[in-house]
Amino acid sequence: MRSMDHLRGRAIAASEPRGSFGRWLLAQAGRDDWIGDLARAAKNDPGFPRRGESEDVLRRVRSTAADGDMWQAARAAEREWREGCQCP
C-alpha cells in the first residue's frame, strides 16, 4: 500500500489562506492596466474595504457609481485573484 505522505504537502498548501481580495487588489497599484487604475483609485478611497473579500470590494465599486470600465476591471481582478495570480 502506498504512503499518503506525498499528498500531505498539497493539502496544507491548499488550506492556507491566500489573503483578502481587498489587500490583493491594493498590491496591484503598480500595474499599467485597468486593474492598476482600479487599485490606485482604491488606495485613495477612505471607504475601500482593505481587508474585504470580493463581495465587499464589488459592493464598494458599485456604490461609488463606477463607470463600466472600472466595473469590468473589478470583475477581471476578482477572476485573477480567484485563480491565484501572484501579480505584482
N, C-alpha and C positions, 0 to 999 in steps of 0.2 A: 504494500500500500504506500502511495506517495505522500510525502510530508506536505503540510499546508503552509510551511514556512515561507515559500516563495510568494504567497498571496498576502501575507501579513503586512508588508510594506505598502501595498496598494490600498488596503483597507484603511490604514492610518492616514495616508495622504488624502484619500477621498473624503475622510471625515473632518479634516482640518478646515476651519473657517477661512474663507477667502477674503474677508473684509467687506465692508459695506459698499454698496454701489455709489453712494454719495462721495465717499473718500476716493474710490477708484476714479470717478469722473473728475474730481478736482485735480488728481495727479495727471490728467490728460491735457492740462492747460498749455503745455509747450508744443502741442500738435498744430500743424498748419492745415487744418481742415475744419469742417463744421463741428466736429466733436470738440476740437480745441476751442473754437469760438464759444460753444456752449459752456465748456469748463471755465473759461475766463469770465463769462457772464455770471456763472455760479459763484465764483470766488468773490465777485463784487456784490453779491446779493446777500444781505444780512439774514434773510429768511430762508436761505437754502439749507435743506436738511443734510448737513455734512456727514452725519452718521446714519442717514436714512437708507432704507432699502429701495429697490427700483420703484415700487409703488409710490413711496413718499416723494421721490425725485420727479417722477412723471406727473404726480398731482401738482407739485410746485410749478413745473413748466406750464401745465395747463392753466393754473391760477394766475400766472403772470401774463396771460394772453399772448404767449409767444407766437411768432409767425410760423408758417408751415415748415420753413427750413429748420428752425430750432426744434420743432416737434419731431421732424424726421431725424435730426441729429440725436435727439434724446432716445429715440427708438433704436437707432443704429448703435449708439453707445451701450444701451441695455443688452443688445444682442452680443456685442463683443465681450462685455462683462460676463454674461452667462456662459459664453464659450470659453472663458478663462484666458482671454487675451492679456498678456503681460506687457501691454503697450507702455510707452514712456510715461 
